[in-house]
Amino acid sequence: MSKENVIVGLDIGTTKVCVLVGIPSSQGVDIIGIGTAPSRGIRRGMVINIESTVESIKKAVAEAELMAGCEIKSAIVGISGVHIQGLNSSGVVALKAGEVSDEDIARVIDAARALAIPNDKQVLHVLPQEFILDGQDGIKDPRGMSGIRLEVKAHIVIGSITATKNLIKCVHKAGLEVQDLVLQQLASSEAILTPEEMELGVALVDIGGGTTDLALFHRGSLRHTAILPVAGDHITSDIAFGLRTPLEEAEKIKRKYGCALASLLSSEETFEVSPVSEGQRSRVVSRRLLAEIIEPRVEEIFRLVNEELDKSGYLKLMPAGIVLTGGTALMEGIVEMATDLFDLPARRGYPRGVGGLVDIVQNPQYATAVGLVIYGARKEQPKGLKVREGGPRLKRRLKELFREMFSS
């Protein structure tokens, strides 16, 4: 199996760091390596402790290298956080030769990019929505067409310069080059959404640990993005407070017994809750009580999403409805709640379009990482994305990993 053109996706989330290694195949991309580690040093998608983040990245990379049997040198990195903003812009240019060339497309996109943004922000993505040639709209690719005036409507994603630099610094300190930075919900959409859904109109809601990421598509293009500061960790905190149990135990309870709709449960279903302090006795709690703690927070998340959809102007233009992904999307009852609250079709989004270790990655919590690999596969593979098998750094990392395993 050749490792000459591996594609590496690095998802640095609030709850976990995930590294996926893929190689091009006849079916698209085969996943050959996976590494995960608890995320330490990230809050609301932003770096708050560089050293802790670096260690989490190193552990996930070492695990992925061990499984894939190669040394990872660079990665396509997902970016999120409350510092990210999405704006719609447009640009216009006159055609020099009367026919649209690649140079004209580059010029009109640059014109759309030249919008006034704060000094502490930088442009991360310029995503064309449609081109307009001499008043004719709805054009996806105008190359070779004749005309005089070319216009583009585009979605611009901007982010904090310092937050972006800190993220890149963590990846570099972990020994990797950043091949590309990709907005996380854009990556997730690559793995989750179908072309038909994006054409009809659909909203992807990626509920992670620290943020809820929204991406709205219509007529095949990204129309609106938002990152909300309420997500799965807030549900965990509510459970810890409501049941008087440690955060770690609350997270386990959420994953195993959590339900977003109390009406789906009876009070007869129960589970044990560990106490906060030693010496105290465990308590038996009903799942319905747990759901009554969870439900208001999930409602708040969906209310904020609904406000963003309404702000976008596309709320009534989404016949494909809502697609939920991220770790929290696995919670029982969450799809039913979304269907009721949005009055739209809703489904749980699982990664698709990859081969290899499908049984492992076919889970909403891997949506961003899978999307990053697919995103990389769709672009021309740059030289910097190559690895060599069995290099000295790989051997060193394997020794460190084994030492950690046997010393714990």
DRENLO-76420 format. One record per residue: residue in one letter; x, y, z of N, C-alpha, C in turn. Coordinates in pm, whole numbers, padded with zeros to 5 digits, always signed. Layout:
<rs>
AXYZXYZXYZ
...
</rs>
This chain:
<rs>
M+00085-00120+00000+00000+00000+00000+00088+00125+00000
S+00070+00210-00100+00154+00328-00114+00109+00438-00018
K+00208+00505+00043+00178+00616+00132+00226+00749+00072
E+00246+00749-00061+00307+00866-00124+00216+00988-00126
N+00085+00966-00123-00007+01080-00132-00111+01076-00021
V-00069+01055+00101-00166+01052+00210-00224+01190+00235
I-00345+01189+00284-00416+01313+00318-00447+01305+00467
V-00409+01408+00541-00427+01407+00687-00521+01519+00727
G-00625+01484+00800-00718+01583+00855-00698+01593+01005
L-00684+01716+01056-00662+01740+01199-00775+01828+01252
D-00860+01768+01335-00972+01838+01396-00938+01865+01543
I-00913+01991+01575-00878+02030+01713-01003+02087+01779
G-01075+02003+01848-01200+02046+01908-01186+02080+02056
T-01294+02126+02115-01295+02162+02256-01289+02037+02344
T-01350+01928+02298-01356+01804+02376-01247+01705+02338
K-01218+01695+02208-01120+01597+02164-01041+01650+02045
V-00920+01594+02027-00840+01616+01907-00846+01487+01826
C-00876+01500+01697-00889+01383+01612-00802+01399+01488
V-00726+01295+01457-00642+01292+01337-00686+01174+01252
L-00718+01199+01123-00751+01093+01030-00649+01094+00916
V-00606+00975+00877-00513+00959+00765-00586+00886+00654
G-00586+00945+00533-00652+00882+00420-00561+00875+00300
I-00592+00783+00209-00520+00775+00082-00623+00771-00030
P-00591+00834-00146-00683+00830-00260-00708+00687-00305
S-00832+00658-00343-00868+00526-00392-00963+00541-00509
S-00999+00429-00569-01092+00433-00682-01229+00483-00640
Q-01263+00466-00513-01391+00511-00460-01385+00653-00403
G-01267+00712-00399-01251+00846-00342-01135+00850-00246
V-01163+00820-00117-01060+00819-00015-01083+00701+00079
D-00975+00630+00112-00981+00524+00213-00912+00574+00340
I-00981+00562+00453-00922+00599+00582-00836+00483+00630
I-00706+00510+00656-00614+00403+00696-00559+00423+00837
G-00585+00539+00898-00534+00563+01032-00620+00662+01108
I-00638+00637+01237-00719+00724+01323-00646+00743+01454
G-00644+00866+01502-00589+00894+01633-00674+00996+01705
T-00705+00972+01831-00783+01067+01910-00717+01086+02046
A-00738+01201+02104-00688+01231+02238-00780+01333+02302
P-00799+01326+02433-00879+01431+02501-00817+01567+02474
S-00901+01664+02447-00852+01799+02417-00828+01875+02546
R-00708+01926+02562-00672+02007+02678-00616+02139+02627
G-00675+02247+02665-00623+02377+02624-00707+02450+02522
I-00828+02400+02492-00918+02465+02397-01048+02499+02468
R-01095+02621+02447-01226+02661+02499-01301+02737+02391
R-01425+02695+02368-01509+02754+02263-01437+02758+02128
G-01358+02654+02102-01288+02643+01976-01160+02724+01966
M-01121+02793+02073-01003+02879+02071-00898+02829+02170
V-00771+02848+02134-00660+02804+02218-00649+02892+02342
I-00648+02828+02460-00626+02902+02584-00501+02854+02657
N-00446+02741+02611-00321+02689+02668-00245+02617+02557
I-00136+02677+02511-00062+02624+02397-00001+02489+02428
E+00068+02476+02542+00137+02351+02573+00041+02234+02586
S-00072+02256+02651-00170+02148+02666-00226+02106+02530
T-00252+02205+02444-00304+02175+02311-00202+02097+02229
V-00076+02138+02238+00032+02070+02165+00041+01923+02208
E+00034+01897+02338+00042+01760+02386-00075+01676+02335
S-00194+01735+02332-00310+01661+02281-00292+01627+02134
I-00241+01723+02056-00217+01698+01913-00114+01587+01895
K-00005+01594+01972+00101+01493+01960+00048+01353+01989
K-00034+01339+02092-00087+01207+02127-00177+01153+02016
A-00264+01238+01961-00353+01194+01853-00275+01159+01728
V-00173+01239+01696-00089+01212+01578-00013+01081+01594
A+00044+01058+01713+00119+00935+01737+00031+00811+01719
E-00091+00819+01767-00184+00707+01753-00219+00683+01607
A-00242+00792+01532-00275+00780+01390-00158+00725+01310
E-00035+00770+01344+00085+00720+01277+00104+00571+01301
L+00079+00529+01423+00093+00387+01459-00003+00301+01378
M-00126+00346+01364-00226+00269+01292-00200+00270+01141
A-00162+00388+01088-00142+00401+00944-00006+00348+00898
G+00090+00338+00991+00222+00289+00957+00303+00388+00877
C+00287+00516+00904+00363+00618+00832+00385+00737+00924
E+00477+00824+00885+00506+00945+00963+00431+01063+00902
I+00355+01131+00984+00277+01245+00937+00362+01371+00946
K+00367+01444+00836+00448+01566+00831+00364+01693+00825
S+00243+01684+00770+00158+01802+00758+00013+01760+00757
A-00077+01856+00774-00219+01824+00784-00306+01940+00738
I-00427+01906+00699-00530+02006+00673-00604+02023+00806
V-00607+02145+00856-00653+02172+00993-00788+02242+00992
G-00880+02193+01072-01009+02259+01088-00998+02377+01183
I-01074+02482+01153-01074+02600+01240-01217+02637+01274
S-01239+02672+01400-01370+02714+01447-01347+02814+01560
G-01449+02840+01636-01436+02932+01749-01527+03053+01733
V-01555+03116+01846-01649+03229+01846-01592+03352+01777
H-01465+03350+01740-01406+03464+01670-01438+03463+01520
I-01493+03352+01469-01521+03337+01326-01651+03410+01291
Q-01650+03479+01177-01771+03546+01126-01787+03516+00978
G-01911+03510+00934-01941+03492+00792-02012+03614+00737
L-01967+03663+00621-02025+03782+00558-02051+03753+00411
N-02156+03814+00356-02181+03803+00213-02131+03930+00144
S-02066+03914+00031-02006+04026-00040-02024+04006-00191
S-01990+04107-00268-01996+04096-00414-01883+04177-00474
G-01848+04144-00597-01743+04215-00670-01778+04222-00817
V-01729+04326-00886-01759+04348-01028-01630+04386-01100
V-01610+04330-01221-01497+04371-01306-01544+04379-01450
A-01473+04458-01529-01497+04463-01674-01406+04359-01740
L-01461+04289-01837-01383+04186-01906-01292+04250-02010
K-01167+04210-02010-01067+04271-02099-01080+04221-02243
A-01103+04091-02258-01102+04034-02392-01241+03996-02442
G-01345+04032-02366-01480+03998-02408-01518+03854-02383
E-01427+03778-02320-01452+03637-02287-01393+03610-02150
V-01467+03537-02067-01425+03515-01928-01308+03417-01923
S-01199+03461-01862-01080+03377-01845-01060+03348-01696
D-00964+03259-01666-00930+03232-01527-00882+03358-01456
E-00811+03441-01528-00762+03567-01470-00879+03658-01432
D-00983+03664-01516-01101+03746-01485-01172+03694-01360
I-01180+03562-01347-01245+03504-01229-01165+03539-01104
A-01032+03530-01113-00947+03566-00999-00964+03714-00963
R-00974+03800-01064-00990+03944-01040-01123+03975-00973
V-01231+03912-01019-01363+03944-00962-01375+03889-00819
I-01310+03774-00792-01310+03721-00655-01228+03812-00563
D-01118+03865-00614-01039+03961-00537-01120+04086-00507
A-01204+04127-00603-01288+04245-00583-01390+04220-00472
A-01445+04097-00467-01540+04062-00361-01470+04055-00227
R-01344+04013-00230-01266+03998-00109-01230+04132-00045
A-01227+04237-00125-01180+04368-00079-01289+04443-00003
L-01340+04384+00102-01440+04450+00185-01373+04499+00314
A-01436+04596+00377-01379+04653+00500-01400+04557+00616
I-01289+04513+00676-01296+04426+00793-01211+04486+00903
P-01239+04454+01030-01159+04509+01140-01011+04473+01126
N-00925+04555+01182-00780+04534+01171-00732+04406+01237
D-00809+04356+01335-00766+04234+01404-00822+04108+01340
K-00885+04122+01221-00943+04007+01151-00871+03983+01019
Q-00881+03860+00970-00826+03827+00839-00923+03736+00765
V-00914+03735+00632-01001+03653+00549-00949+03509+00548
L-01037+03415+00579-01001+03273+00580-01051+03201+00455
H-01168+03237+00407-01227+03175+00288-01300+03280+00206
V-01293+03268+00073-01379+03340-00018-01450+03234-00101
L-01580+03215-00079-01655+03104-00139-01760+03160-00236
P-01734+03153-00367-01831+03205-00465-01965+03135-00453
Q-02072+03215-00457-02207+03159-00455-02263+03149-00597
E-02244+03256-00673-02285+03255-00814-02216+03369-00887
F-02203+03353-01020-02150+03458-01105-02264+03517-01187
I-02252+03646-01216-02352+03716-01297-02277+03779-01415
L-02316+03741-01536-02250+03790-01657-02349+03873-01738
D-02321+04003-01746-02409+04097-01819-02555+04081-01778
G-02577+04068-01645-02712+04060-01591-02769+03920-01583
Q-02703+03822-01644-02751+03683-01637-02695+03619-01511
D-02784+03583-01417-02738+03530-01289-02745+03377-01287
G-02706+03321-01172-02714+03177-01153-02606+03097-01222
I-02498+03163-01266-02390+03094-01336-02290+03040-01235
K-02260+02911-01243-02164+02849-01150-02021+02860-01201
D-02001+02844-01332-01867+02850-01391-01874+02928-01521
P-01832+03055-01521-01848+03139-01641-01732+03130-01740
R-01633+03047-01713-01515+03041-01800-01553+03012-01945
G-01495+03094-02036-01519+03077-02179-01642+03147-02232
M-01728+03199-02142-01849+03268-02185-01816+03410-02229
S-01892+03461-02323-01870+03596-02377-01950+03697-02297
G-01893+03815-02280-01962+03919-02207-01875+04042-02189
I-01929+04141-02118-01859+04267-02094-01835+04290-01945
R-01933+04251-01863-01929+04280-01720-01950+04152-01640
L-01854+04119-01552-01863+03998-01470-01877+04036-01323
E-01975+03977-01258-02000+04002-01115-02002+03869-01042
V-01960+03870-00915-01967+03751-00833-02031+03785-00699
K-02114+03694-00650-02163+03701-00513-02091+03591-00436
A-02038+03627-00320-01953+03532-00246-01979+03540-00097
H-01950+03429-00030-01956+03425+00116-01813+03434+00168
I-01786+03532+00251-01653+03557+00304-01649+03513+00450
V-01551+03431+00484-01532+03387+00622-01409+03457+00677
I-01426+03529+00789-01314+03599+00851-01295+03549+00994
G-01173+03565+01044-01143+03520+01179-01036+03605+01243
S-01023+03592+01373-00924+03668+01448-00783+03628+01405
I-00699+03729+01381-00560+03703+01342-00486+03631+01454
T-00502+03679+01577-00428+03619+01689-00477+03477+01719
A-00609+03454+01714-00661+03319+01740-00613+03221+01634
T-00608+03267+01508-00560+03182+01399-00411+03153+01416
K-00333+03256+01452-00188+03236+01473-00162+03138+01586
N-00239+03147+01694-00220+03056+01807-00249+02912+01768
L-00352+02892+01687-00386+02758+01640-00273+02702+01554
I-00225+02782+01460-00115+02740+01373+00011+02712+01455
K+00037+02797+01555+00154+02778+01640+00149+02643+01712
C+00031+02604+01759+00017+02475+01827+00049+02359+01733
V+00000+02369+01610+00025+02262+01512+00174+02254+01480
H+00239+02371+01461+00383+02374+01433+00464+02316+01549
K+00426+02352+01672+00500+02303+01788+00481+02152+01808
A+00373+02100+01751+00352+01954+01756+00430+01883+01646
G+00503+01959+01564+00588+01900+01461+00526+01885+01325
L+00414+01954+01300+00345+01942+01172+00339+02076+01098
E+00332+02069+00966+00306+02186+00884+00155+02197+00861
V+00106+02319+00853-00036+02341+00823-00052+02350+00671
Q-00112+02248+00612-00130+02247+00467-00240+02344+00425
D-00346+02351+00506-00458+02441+00475-00540+02456+00602
L-00608+02569+00615-00703+02592+00723-00843+02591+00663
V-00932+02510+00720-01066+02495+00664-01169+02514+00775
L-01268+02597+00749-01377+02617+00844-01441+02483+00877
Q-01460+02455+01004-01503+02321+01045-01638+02281+00988
Q-01737+02371+00990-01868+02331+00938-01864+02314+00786
L-01773+02383+00719-01755+02362+00575-01699+02223+00550
A-01603+02182+00635-01547+02046+00625-01655+01942+00654
S-01732+01963+00761-01838+01867+00797-01938+01849+00683
S-01970+01959+00615-02067+01951+00505-02016+01864+00392
E-01883+01862+00371-01823+01776+00268-01853+01629+00296
A-01855+01594+00423-01873+01454+00461-02018+01415+00483
I-02105+01512+00511-02240+01482+00559-02348+01507+00455
L-02342+01621+00388-02453+01664+00302-02443+01606+00161
T-02558+01586+00099-02563+01540-00040-02578+01662-00132
P-02534+01652-00258-02553+01763-00352-02699+01804-00366
E-02789+01705-00358-02932+01735-00372-02981+01822-00256
E-02937+01792-00134-02975+01872-00018-02924+02015-00031
M-02797+02030-00072-02739+02163-00085-02808+02244-00196
E-02854+02177-00298-02924+02245-00407-03062+02291-00361
L-03135+02205-00291-03270+02238-00245-03269+02345-00137
G-03177+02334-00043-03172+02423+00073-03170+02341+00200
V-03060+02352+00275-03043+02270+00395-02955+02343+00495
A-02977+02316+00624-02891+02373+00728-02819+02259+00800
L-02686+02268+00805-02606+02173+00881-02580+02233+01018
V-02617+02161+01123-02597+02206+01261-02502+02107+01328
D-02377+02150+01349-02273+02065+01406-02257+02103+01553
I-02311+02019+01642-02309+02048+01786-02187+01980+01847
G-02082+02056+01870-01960+02003+01928-01959+02017+02078
G-01837+02023+02135-01825+02038+02279-01838+02182+02322
G-01763+02273+02255-01762+02413+02297-01846+02506+02214
T-01871+02470+02088-01950+02557+02000-02047+02475+01917
T-02152+02542+01871-02244+02484+01773-02223+02559+01642
D-02181+02487+01540-02146+02548+01412-02259+02529+01312
L-02295+02638+01245-02407+02636+01150-02358+02670+01011
A-02404+02594+00912-02377+02625+00771-02506+02603+00693
L-02549+02707+00621-02674+02701+00545-02642+02703+00395
F-02697+02607+00322-02674+02597+00178-02805+02615+00103
H-02796+02680-00013-02913+02696-00101-02862+02708-00244
R-02928+02640-00335-02889+02639-00476-02742+02600-00492
G-02701+02505-00409-02569+02448-00421-02455+02527-00362
S-02484+02641-00298-02378+02727-00246-02399+02759-00099
L-02289+02790-00031-02295+02830+00110-02349+02972+00119
R-02456+02991+00194-02523+03121+00203-02504+03190+00338
H-02486+03111+00443-02480+03172+00576-02402+03079+00669
T-02315+03137+00751-02244+03060+00854-02254+03134+00987
A-02250+03057+01094-02249+03116+01228-02190+03015+01325
I-02128+03066+01430-02073+02981+01536-02130+03031+01668
L-02202+02943+01735-02273+02980+01857-02198+02927+01979
P-02190+03006+02086-02108+02969+02202-02177+02877+02303
V-02277+02802+02258-02348+02708+02346-02347+02572+02278
A-02306+02467+02352-02294+02335+02288-02296+02224+02392
G-02234+02111+02358-02242+01992+02441-02185+02006+02580
D-02077+02083+02596-02017+02100+02730-02113+02170+02825
H-02199+02257+02772-02297+02326+02857-02401+02227+02909
I-02437+02129+02826-02529+02025+02870-02465+01944+02982
T-02336+01911+02964-02263+01836+03067-02259+01913+03199
S-02233+02044+03191-02230+02127+03313-02365+02131+03382
D-02472+02139+03303-02607+02139+03362-02633+02008+03436
I-02589+01898+03378-02609+01767+03442-02529+01759+03571
A-02403+01804+03567-02318+01802+03687-02380+01883+03799
F-02434+02000+03766-02496+02087+03867-02628+02027+03916
G-02710+01982+03821-02843+01932+03858-02840+01803+03936
L-02744+01715+03905-02736+01586+03973-02629+01582+04081
R-02558+01694+04098-02451+01706+04199-02349+01593+04183
T-02290+01589+04066-02191+01486+04035-02074+01549+03960
P-01954+01491+03964-01839+01550+03894-01863+01561+03744
L-01792+01656+03679-01809+01679+03535-01778+01553+03453
E-01675+01481+03493-01638+01359+03419-01751+01256+03424
E-01811+01242+03542-01924+01150+03557-02045+01201+03479
A-02066+01333+03482-02179+01393+03409-02167+01367+03259
E-02045+01374+03206-02023+01346+03063-02059+01202+03030
K-02019+01109+03117-02052+00967+03095-02204+00946+03100
I-02268+01011+03194-02414+00999+03208-02483+01053+03083
K-02436+01168+03035-02496+01229+02914-02488+01134+02796
R-02370+01074+02777-02349+00986+02663-02431+00857+02673
K-02443+00805+02794-02508+00674+02811-02659+00682+02830
Y-02703+00784+02903-02846+00789+02940-02918+00914+02888
G-02846+01008+02829-02906+01135+02792-03016+01124+02688
C-03117+01209+02703-03228+01218+02607-03273+01363+02603
A-03300+01413+02484-03335+01555+02468-03483+01583+02489
L-03564+01479+02493-03709+01497+02510-03758+01412+02627
A-03800+01479+02735-03847+01407+02854-03974+01327+02824
S-04054+01373+02728-04181+01306+02698-04161+01167+02638
L-04040+01137+02592-04013+01005+02535-03984+00899+02641
L-03968+00942+02767-03924+00850+02873-04029+00835+02981
S-04018+00723+03051-04102+00702+03169-04014+00719+03293
S-04075+00746+03404-04000+00767+03528-03946+00636+03585
E-03985+00522+03524-03938+00394+03576-03794+00361+03535
E-03745+00423+03428-03607+00399+03383-03512+00476+03473
T-03418+00404+03537-03329+00468+03634-03183+00432+03610
F-03093+00505+03675-02949+00476+03671-02887+00531+03798
E-02764+00489+03826-02694+00534+03947-02606+00655+03917
V-02602+00748+04014-02519+00868+04002-02413+00866+04110
S-02287+00880+04068-02177+00883+04166-02176+01017+04239
P-02140+01019+04367-02138+01144+04444-02016+01230+04409
V-02020+01357+04450-01909+01449+04428-01793+01414+04521
S-01824+01384+04646-01720+01359+04747-01718+01213+04789
E-01599+01166+04828-01586+01031+04880-01658+01021+05014
G-01711+00903+05039-01783+00883+05163-01933+00901+05148
Q-01974+00974+05043-02117+00991+05017-02168+00870+04938
R-02295+00847+04948-02354+00730+04883-02403+00765+04743
S-02395+00667+04653-02451+00684+04519-02602+00697+04528
R-02660+00766+04429-02806+00786+04427-02864+00726+04301
V-02989+00684+04309-03061+00633+04193-03150+00745+04140
V-03135+00774+04009-03207+00886+03946-03281+00833+03823
S-03396+00889+03794-03471+00847+03675-03417+00917+03551
R-03422+00849+03438-03380+00909+03311-03468+01027+03273
R-03594+01022+03316-03685+01133+03285-03637+01262+03353
L-03589+01251+03478-03536+01368+03547-03414+01421+03473
L-03328+01331+03428-03211+01372+03351-03253+01446+03225
A-03353+01393+03156-03401+01458+03033-03459+01596+03061
E-03521+01613+03178-03576+01744+03214-03466+01847+03238
I-03344+01799+03272-03228+01888+03286-03172+01922+03148
I-03167+01823+03061-03106+01840+02928-03194+01921+02833
E-03323+01896+02837-03415+01953+02737-03408+02105+02724
P-03409+02183+02833-03405+02329+02817-03278+02377+02747
R-03163+02312+02772-03038+02355+02709-03040+02325+02559
V-03092+02208+02521-03102+02176+02378-03199+02272+02310
E-03308+02305+02379-03402+02404+02325-03334+02539+02303
E-03247+02579+02397-03174+02706+02383-03083+02703+02260
I-03012+02592+02241-02925+02578+02124-03006+02593+01995
F-03118+02522+01988-03201+02528+01867-03266+02665+01848
R-03298+02733+01959-03354+02868+01946-03252+02963+01886
L-03125+02952+01930-03020+03037+01874-02995+03004+01727
V-03001+02875+01692-02987+02835+01552-03100+02894+01469
N-03222+02887+01522-03338+02939+01450-03325+03089+01427
E-03272+03162+01525-03252+03306+01508-03153+03334+01395
E-03047+03254+01386-02950+03270+01278-03011+03238+01142
L-03092+03133+01137-03158+03097+01011-03254+03206+00967
D-03326+03263+01062-03417+03373+01032-03341+03495+00982
K-03227+03524+01047-03143+03637+01007-03090+03621+00865
S-03066+03496+00825-03010+03471+00692-03108+03501+00579
G-03237+03495+00610-03338+03515+00506-03373+03388+00430
Y-03315+03274+00469-03337+03150+00396-03419+03049+00477
L-03475+03091+00588-03546+02997+00675-03661+02927+00603
K-03727+02999+00513-03840+02941+00438-03796+02875+00308
L-03665+02871+00284-03613+02815+00159-03523+02696+00188
M-03568+02610+00279-03489+02495+00321-03573+02367+00319
P-03622+02326+00202-03706+02205+00198-03634+02078+00242
A-03498+02077+00233-03424+01959+00279-03408+01959+00430
G-03443+02070+00497-03451+02073+00642-03319+02089+00715
I-03310+02019+00830-03199+02032+00924-03122+01899+00930
V-02990+01908+00924-02907+01789+00941-02819+01813+01064
L-02832+01725+01163-02758+01738+01289-02636+01647+01288
T-02521+01701+01328-02402+01619+01340-02320+01666+01459
G-02201+01607+01479-02125+01632+01600-02164+01529+01706
G-02082+01517+01809-02105+01416+01911-02242+01425+01978
T-02292+01547+02002-02420+01564+02071-02537+01516+01986
A-02517+01508+01854-02624+01464+01764-02663+01319+01787
L-02578+01243+01858-02609+01103+01888-02713+01089+01999
M-02742+01197+02069-02834+01190+02183-02975+01150+02139
E-03034+01060+02215-03171+01017+02188-03267+01136+02196
G-03360+01142+02105-03464+01245+02109-03428+01377+02044
I-03300+01397+02006-03260+01528+01956-03314+01554+01815
V-03324+01449+01734-03380+01464+01599-03528+01497+01607
E-03598+01428+01698-03741+01455+01715-03766+01598+01761
M-03681+01646+01854-03697+01783+01901-03673+01883+01787
A-03569+01858+01707-03540+01948+01594-03656+01951+01496
T-03714+01836+01468-03829+01829+01376-03945+01913+01427
D-03972+01904+01558-04083+01978+01617-04055+02129+01623
L-03936+02166+01669-03907+02308+01691-03889+02386+01562
F-03825+02326+01463-03802+02397+01336-03917+02379+01238
D-04004+02281+01266-04114+02247+01174-04058+02217+01035
L-03949+02143+01033-03881+02104+00910-03835+01959+00922
P-03809+01893+00810-03751+01759+00820-03615+01767+00889
A-03581+01667+00969-03452+01665+01037-03398+01522+01034
R-03266+01513+01026-03202+01382+01030-03068+01394+01100
R-03015+01279+01141-02882+01273+01201-02781+01248+01089
G-02677+01329+01080-02582+01319+00970-02461+01233+01004
Y-02439+01129+00924-02323+01042+00940-02226+01064+00824
P-02095+01061+00850-01998+01077+00740-02019+00973+00632
R-01999+01015+00508-02018+00927+00393-01909+00957+00291
G-01896+00874+00190-01804+00901+00081-01661+00859+00104
V-01637+00774+00205-01501+00723+00229-01505+00572+00246
G-01387+00509+00223-01374+00366+00245-01273+00341+00355
G-01225+00219+00363-01126+00186+00466-01192+00158+00600
L-01152+00233+00703-01201+00210+00840-01339+00274+00860
V-01432+00234+00775-01565+00296+00774-01640+00269+00904
D-01628+00149+00958-01703+00113+01079-01670+00206+01196
I-01547+00259+01197-01507+00347+01306-01550+00491+01280
V-01526+00541+01159-01549+00683+01131-01693+00716+01095
Q-01777+00614+01075-01916+00642+01041-01993+00679+01167
N-01955+00793+01221-02008+00843+01347-02009+00995+01339
P-02118+01061+01381-02124+01207+01371-02007+01281+01436
Q-01944+01222+01538-01835+01293+01604-01708+01300+01518
Y-01703+01221+01410-01590+01225+01317-01620+01307+01191
A-01733+01376+01189-01776+01445+01067-01673+01546+01017
T-01621+01630+01106-01525+01732+01064-01396+01670+01012
A-01342+01572+01085-01216+01510+01045-01229+01439+00910
V-01339+01366+00891-01363+01300+00762-01376+01405+00652
G-01448+01513+00680-01465+01620+00581-01333+01685+00542
L-01242+01700+00638-01111+01758+00608-01033+01669+00511
V-01042+01537+00530-00973+01445+00440-01036+01451+00300
I-01170+01454+00295-01238+01463+00165-01203+01594+00096
Y-01200+01702+00173-01164+01834+00119-01024+01829+00057
G-00931+01766+00128-00795+01755+00077-00788+01670-00048
A-00870+01564-00054-00869+01476-00171-00923+01546-00295
R-01012+01641-00276-01072+01711-00389-00978+01817-00446
K-00879+01856-00370-00781+01952-00419-00660+01878-00473
E-00583+01944-00556-00461+01883-00608-00366+01856-00493
Q-00310+01737-00486-00224+01701-00374-00090+01772-00383
P-00059+01863-00286+00067+01933-00290+00182+01846-00242
K+00304+01884-00277+00422+01806-00242+00442+01797-00091
G+00403+01900-00019+00427+01901+00125+00343+01802+00202
L+00249+01735+00133+00159+01644+00203+00206+01499+00192
K+00336+01479+00166+00389+01344+00156+00451+01300+00288
V+00454+01172+00310+00518+01118+00429+00616+01010+00386
R+00707+00978+00472+00796+00866+00444+00774+00761+00551
E+00779+00637+00511+00751+00528+00605+00869+00505+00699
G+00834+00480+00824+00936+00438+00920+01048+00535+00944
G+01021+00668+00940+01124+00768+00964+01166+00770+01109
P+01275+00841+01141+01325+00843+01279+01226+00903+01377
R+01150+01005+01331+01055+01067+01424+00942+00969+01457
L+00903+00887+01359+00800+00786+01386+00850+00687+01492
K+00975+00641+01476+01029+00546+01573+01035+00606+01712
R+01075+00734+01719+01083+00801+01848+00944+00810+01912
R+00844+00844+01829+00708+00858+01882+00653+00724+01929
L+00684+00617+01855+00636+00485+01896+00696+00445+02030
K+00827+00475+02049+00891+00445+02177+00823+00522+02291
E+00793+00652+02265+00727+00735+02366+00589+00679+02399
L+00518+00636+02294+00382+00584+02314+00385+00457+02397
F+00478+00365+02364+00488+00241+02440+00529+00268+02585
R+00618+00365+02602+00662+00400+02738+00544+00448+02822
E+00459+00533+02759+00339+00584+02829+00242+00470+02863
M+00229+00376+02767+00134+00267+02787+00176+00177+02904
F+00306+00149+02914+00352+00055+03017+00381+00123+03150
S+00392+00257+03150+00418+00326+03276+00290+00366+03347
S+00178+00360+03273+00050+00402+03335-00015+00286+03410
</rs>
